Amino acid sequence: MTTTFGSVARRGELVDLTFDRVYATTVPDVWSAVTEPARLARWMTTYTGDLRLGGRWDAHETDGSVYCSGTVTECDPPHRYVTTWEYEGVAPSTVTVTVTEHPEGALLVLQHDGIAQTGYAPGWQAYLEQLDESLPVGASSQVDPDRPAGVTWEARYEALRPVWSARLAATTGSTT
C-alpha cells in the first residue's frame, strides 16, 4: 500500500500543501541541499538563475526546457526562503521553505500555498523522497515503507498520483 505524507488545507478553490521532513544532519547541510543548484539537481532538477533575495530562477526539464520559474521574495539563510512558483498556464503560487533545529538534527518544512492544480502533491512527495536518499532521514520522519529504493521520480509520481487524488478529493472535492 502506498503511503502519503504531508498535510492539505483548503482555502476556497485553492489548496495549501505542507510537508515536514526531519533529517539527522545539521541545519546548514539541509539548507545547502535545498538552495545550492548542484545539490538541488541531485534530488529535484537543474536550476539556473539567482537563488538569492530578489533573484529570478528557472527550473529545467531533463531536455533543458524551462518548466517553472520564480522570484525569491524573502530569504533568511540558513533558515527560510519564500519564492513565487510560476508554472505556465497555472496561476502563480508561493513556496516557503523553512529549516530549523530539531532534536534529531534539522526539520525541513516545505509549504506550497495557493495552488489550484493538485498534481503538485504527488510531485512534492516524490521529490522529497528523493531528497531522503541524499540526506539521512530522522527516525520521526514519516516514510512509505513500500517505496522501492531508487525508483525514478516519474514512476513514483505515477504511483502516488491516484493515492493523492483520492486524498485531495476527500479534502477539496476535486481531483484536478
Contacts in CASP RR format, 6 or more apart in sequence:
PFRMAT RR
TARGET T0000
AUTHOR 0000-0000-0000
METHOD contacts of the structure
MODEL  1
MTTTFGSVARRGELVDLTFDRVYATTVPDVWSAVTEPARLARWMTTYTGD
LRLGGRWDAHETDGSVYCSGTVTECDPPHRYVTTWEYEGVAPSTVTVTVT
EHPEGALLVLQHDGIAQTGYAPGWQAYLEQLDESLPVGASSQVDPDRPAG
VTWEARYEALRPVWSARLAATTGSTT
1 146 0 8 1.000
2 144 0 8 1.000
2 146 0 8 1.000
2 147 0 8 1.000
2 159 0 8 1.000
2 160 0 8 1.000
2 163 0 8 1.000
3 142 0 8 1.000
3 143 0 8 1.000
3 144 0 8 1.000
3 145 0 8 1.000
3 146 0 8 1.000
3 147 0 8 1.000
4 121 0 8 1.000
4 122 0 8 1.000
4 125 0 8 1.000
4 144 0 8 1.000
4 160 0 8 1.000
4 163 0 8 1.000
4 164 0 8 1.000
4 167 0 8 1.000
5 19 0 8 1.000
5 20 0 8 1.000
5 125 0 8 1.000
5 142 0 8 1.000
5 143 0 8 1.000
5 144 0 8 1.000
6 17 0 8 1.000
6 18 0 8 1.000
6 19 0 8 1.000
6 20 0 8 1.000
6 125 0 8 1.000
6 142 0 8 1.000
7 17 0 8 1.000
7 18 0 8 1.000
7 19 0 8 1.000
8 15 0 8 1.000
8 16 0 8 1.000
8 17 0 8 1.000
8 121 0 8 1.000
8 167 0 8 1.000
8 168 0 8 1.000
8 171 0 8 1.000
8 172 0 8 1.000
9 15 0 8 1.000
9 16 0 8 1.000
9 18 0 8 1.000
9 171 0 8 1.000
10 16 0 8 1.000
10 171 0 8 1.000
10 172 0 8 1.000
11 114 0 8 1.000
13 116 0 8 1.000
14 113 0 8 1.000
14 114 0 8 1.000
14 115 0 8 1.000
14 116 0 8 1.000
15 114 0 8 1.000
15 115 0 8 1.000
15 116 0 8 1.000
15 118 0 8 1.000
15 121 0 8 1.000
15 168 0 8 1.000
15 171 0 8 1.000
15 172 0 8 1.000
16 111 0 8 1.000
16 112 0 8 1.000
16 113 0 8 1.000
16 114 0 8 1.000
16 115 0 8 1.000
17 111 0 8 1.000
17 112 0 8 1.000
17 113 0 8 1.000
17 115 0 8 1.000
17 120 0 8 1.000
17 121 0 8 1.000
17 124 0 8 1.000
18 109 0 8 1.000
18 110 0 8 1.000
18 111 0 8 1.000
19 109 0 8 1.000
19 110 0 8 1.000
19 111 0 8 1.000
19 124 0 8 1.000
19 125 0 8 1.000
19 128 0 8 1.000
20 107 0 8 1.000
20 108 0 8 1.000
20 109 0 8 1.000
20 141 0 8 1.000
21 107 0 8 1.000
21 108 0 8 1.000
21 110 0 8 1.000
21 128 0 8 1.000
21 131 0 8 1.000
21 132 0 8 1.000
21 137 0 8 1.000
21 141 0 8 1.000
22 102 0 8 1.000
22 104 0 8 1.000
22 105 0 8 1.000
22 106 0 8 1.000
22 107 0 8 1.000
22 108 0 8 1.000
22 137 0 8 1.000
22 138 0 8 1.000
22 139 0 8 1.000
22 140 0 8 1.000
22 141 0 8 1.000
23 29 0 8 1.000
23 30 0 8 1.000
23 104 0 8 1.000
23 105 0 8 1.000
23 106 0 8 1.000
23 107 0 8 1.000
23 108 0 8 1.000
23 135 0 8 1.000
23 136 0 8 1.000
23 137 0 8 1.000
23 138 0 8 1.000
23 141 0 8 1.000
24 104 0 8 1.000
24 105 0 8 1.000
24 135 0 8 1.000
24 136 0 8 1.000
24 137 0 8 1.000
24 138 0 8 1.000
24 139 0 8 1.000
25 105 0 8 1.000
25 106 0 8 1.000
25 135 0 8 1.000
25 136 0 8 1.000
26 105 0 8 1.000
26 106 0 8 1.000
27 78 0 8 1.000
27 79 0 8 1.000
27 99 0 8 1.000
27 100 0 8 1.000
27 101 0 8 1.000
27 105 0 8 1.000
27 106 0 8 1.000
28 78 0 8 1.000
29 106 0 8 1.000
29 135 0 8 1.000
30 78 0 8 1.000
30 99 0 8 1.000
30 106 0 8 1.000
30 108 0 8 1.000
30 135 0 8 1.000
31 77 0 8 1.000
31 78 0 8 1.000
31 79 0 8 1.000
31 99 0 8 1.000
32 39 0 8 1.000
32 78 0 8 1.000
33 39 0 8 1.000
33 40 0 8 1.000
33 42 0 8 1.000
33 43 0 8 1.000
33 131 0 8 1.000
33 134 0 8 1.000
33 135 0 8 1.000
34 40 0 8 1.000
34 97 0 8 1.000
34 99 0 8 1.000
34 108 0 8 1.000
34 131 0 8 1.000
35 51 0 8 1.000
35 77 0 8 1.000
35 81 0 8 1.000
36 51 0 8 1.000
37 46 0 8 1.000
37 47 0 8 1.000
37 48 0 8 1.000
37 51 0 8 1.000
39 134 0 8 1.000
40 46 0 8 1.000
40 47 0 8 1.000
41 47 0 8 1.000
42 130 0 8 1.000
42 134 0 8 1.000
43 127 0 8 1.000
43 130 0 8 1.000
43 131 0 8 1.000
43 133 0 8 1.000
43 134 0 8 1.000
44 59 0 8 1.000
44 127 0 8 1.000
44 130 0 8 1.000
44 131 0 8 1.000
45 59 0 8 1.000
45 60 0 8 1.000
45 61 0 8 1.000
45 67 0 8 1.000
46 59 0 8 1.000
46 60 0 8 1.000
46 64 0 8 1.000
47 57 0 8 1.000
47 58 0 8 1.000
47 59 0 8 1.000
47 60 0 8 1.000
48 57 0 8 1.000
48 58 0 8 1.000
48 60 0 8 1.000
49 55 0 8 1.000
49 56 0 8 1.000
49 57 0 8 1.000
49 58 0 8 1.000
50 56 0 8 1.000
50 57 0 8 1.000
50 72 0 8 1.000
51 57 0 8 1.000
51 72 0 8 1.000
51 81 0 8 1.000
52 72 0 8 1.000
52 75 0 8 1.000
53 72 0 8 1.000
53 73 0 8 1.000
53 74 0 8 1.000
53 75 0 8 1.000
54 71 0 8 1.000
54 72 0 8 1.000
54 73 0 8 1.000
54 75 0 8 1.000
55 71 0 8 1.000
55 72 0 8 1.000
56 69 0 8 1.000
56 70 0 8 1.000
56 71 0 8 1.000
57 69 0 8 1.000
57 70 0 8 1.000
57 71 0 8 1.000
57 72 0 8 1.000
57 83 0 8 1.000
58 66 0 8 1.000
58 68 0 8 1.000
58 69 0 8 1.000
58 70 0 8 1.000
59 66 0 8 1.000
59 67 0 8 1.000
59 68 0 8 1.000
59 69 0 8 1.000
60 66 0 8 1.000
60 67 0 8 1.000
61 67 0 8 1.000
67 87 0 8 1.000
67 88 0 8 1.000
68 85 0 8 1.000
68 86 0 8 1.000
68 87 0 8 1.000
69 86 0 8 1.000
70 83 0 8 1.000
70 84 0 8 1.000
70 85 0 8 1.000
70 86 0 8 1.000
71 83 0 8 1.000
71 84 0 8 1.000
72 81 0 8 1.000
72 82 0 8 1.000
72 83 0 8 1.000
73 82 0 8 1.000
73 83 0 8 1.000
73 84 0 8 1.000
73 94 0 8 1.000
74 80 0 8 1.000
74 81 0 8 1.000
74 82 0 8 1.000
75 81 0 8 1.000
75 82 0 8 1.000
78 99 0 8 1.000
79 98 0 8 1.000
79 99 0 8 1.000
79 100 0 8 1.000
80 96 0 8 1.000
80 97 0 8 1.000
80 98 0 8 1.000
80 99 0 8 1.000
81 96 0 8 1.000
81 97 0 8 1.000
82 94 0 8 1.000
82 95 0 8 1.000
82 96 0 8 1.000
82 97 0 8 1.000
83 94 0 8 1.000
83 95 0 8 1.000
84 92 0 8 1.000
84 93 0 8 1.000
84 94 0 8 1.000
84 95 0 8 1.000
85 92 0 8 1.000
85 93 0 8 1.000
85 94 0 8 1.000
85 95 0 8 1.000
85 112 0 8 1.000
85 115 0 8 1.000
86 92 0 8 1.000
87 117 0 8 1.000
90 115 0 8 1.000
90 116 0 8 1.000
90 117 0 8 1.000
91 114 0 8 1.000
91 116 0 8 1.000
93 112 0 8 1.000
93 113 0 8 1.000
93 114 0 8 1.000
93 115 0 8 1.000
94 112 0 8 1.000
94 113 0 8 1.000
94 114 0 8 1.000
95 110 0 8 1.000
95 111 0 8 1.000
95 112 0 8 1.000
95 113 0 8 1.000
96 109 0 8 1.000
96 110 0 8 1.000
96 111 0 8 1.000
96 113 0 8 1.000
97 108 0 8 1.000
97 109 0 8 1.000
97 110 0 8 1.000
97 111 0 8 1.000
98 107 0 8 1.000
98 108 0 8 1.000
98 109 0 8 1.000
98 111 0 8 1.000
99 106 0 8 1.000
99 107 0 8 1.000
99 108 0 8 1.000
99 109 0 8 1.000
100 106 0 8 1.000
100 107 0 8 1.000
100 109 0 8 1.000
101 107 0 8 1.000
104 138 0 8 1.000
104 139 0 8 1.000
104 140 0 8 1.000
105 138 0 8 1.000
108 131 0 8 1.000
110 124 0 8 1.000
110 128 0 8 1.000
112 120 0 8 1.000
112 124 0 8 1.000
116 176 0 8 1.000
117 176 0 8 1.000
118 164 0 8 1.000
118 165 0 8 1.000
118 168 0 8 1.000
118 172 0 8 1.000
118 174 0 8 1.000
118 175 0 8 1.000
118 176 0 8 1.000
119 161 0 8 1.000
119 164 0 8 1.000
119 176 0 8 1.000
121 160 0 8 1.000
121 164 0 8 1.000
121 167 0 8 1.000
121 168 0 8 1.000
122 156 0 8 1.000
122 157 0 8 1.000
122 160 0 8 1.000
122 161 0 8 1.000
122 163 0 8 1.000
122 164 0 8 1.000
123 153 0 8 1.000
123 157 0 8 1.000
123 160 0 8 1.000
125 156 0 8 1.000
125 160 0 8 1.000
125 164 0 8 1.000
126 153 0 8 1.000
126 156 0 8 1.000
126 157 0 8 1.000
126 160 0 8 1.000
127 153 0 8 1.000
129 143 0 8 1.000
129 144 0 8 1.000
129 147 0 8 1.000
129 156 0 8 1.000
130 153 0 8 1.000
132 141 0 8 1.000
132 143 0 8 1.000
133 149 0 8 1.000
133 150 0 8 1.000
137 143 0 8 1.000
147 156 0 8 1.000
151 159 0 8 1.000
165 175 0 8 1.000
166 175 0 8 1.000
168 174 0 8 1.000
168 175 0 8 1.000
169 175 0 8 1.000
END
